[in-house]
Amino acid sequence: MFKSLSHIYAQLIDDISGKTLITASTREKAVNSGLKHGGNVEAAKKVGLSIAEKALGKNIKSVVFDRGGYKYHGCVKALAEAAREKGLTF
């Protein structure tokens, strides 16, 4: 995951092949619709739900969550909890 002041990004990467499998961010129209700002907790929840839906659609159920050095609170926590609620395990 990566976050800036304006946007939040999440991606699933296959470490063995080094390829990105799935991405989700607040820059996508499906995620960004209805958001006033792309860098807050509400936006992080939508990104978490989106990445989990896409992963489950490709039969990926378990991942390792790399918070990218960010503390586990606020946006990071909201993204992780939303993905867990949708069915992704880590």
N, C-alpha and C positions, 0 to 999 in steps of 0.2 A: 504494500500500500504506500501511497505517497499523497501528501496533502500540501496545498499551497493556501494562500489567503483567499483565493477565489474558487478553487476547485479541489475535488477529492478524486483520486484514481485508485483502482484496485485491478490486479491482474493475477492470473494463475499461470505459473511457469513450470514446465517440465524441466527439472534440474539436470536430468540425464542428457537429454537432447539439446537443452538450452533454448527451447522454443516457447514462445508465449502461446498458451492455449485459449485463454478467455480474458477479455478486458471489460471493465465497466468504469464509467466516470460520470461526473456531473456535466460533462460537455456533450453527452448524448441527449438527444431530444426526448427520448422515452424517460430518462431519469430526471432531466432538468425541468420537465413540465410541472408547473405549479410551485416551483421553488423561487423564493425571493432572492436567495443568496446560495451559491454553490459551495461554500466553505464552512458550513455550520453543521450541527449535530443532526438536524433534520435531513440534510443532504447526504450525510454519511450513512444514515439508515437506509435511504433509497439506493445508494450504491451497494450496500451490503445485501439488500434484497435482490438487486439485479444480478450481482455476481453469483449468488447462490442459485437463482433460477437458471442462469445460463449453465452453471456447472452441473446441476442436477439434470438438465436437458441433455448433457453429453455424458451422463452416467458417471460423473465424478462426485463422490460422496464424502471423501475425506481429504483434507489438505493440511499443510503446515502454515500457520499464520505468522508472517514476518511483519512486524509493526514498523519496520524501517527505522528503528532507533527512537521512535516517538514513545512517550509515556502512555501507559494503558489507561487513558481516561478521556472524557470528552468525545471527540469525533472518532478516535481509534476504537474506543470501547463501543460506541454506538454502531459502527460498521460491523464489528465482530459479533455483537449480540444479535443484530438483524440477520446476519448470515446464518448464525446458529438456529435462530427461530425458524428460518425457512427450511432447515434440514441439513445444512452443511456441518460436518464435524471436524474439529481441530483441537 
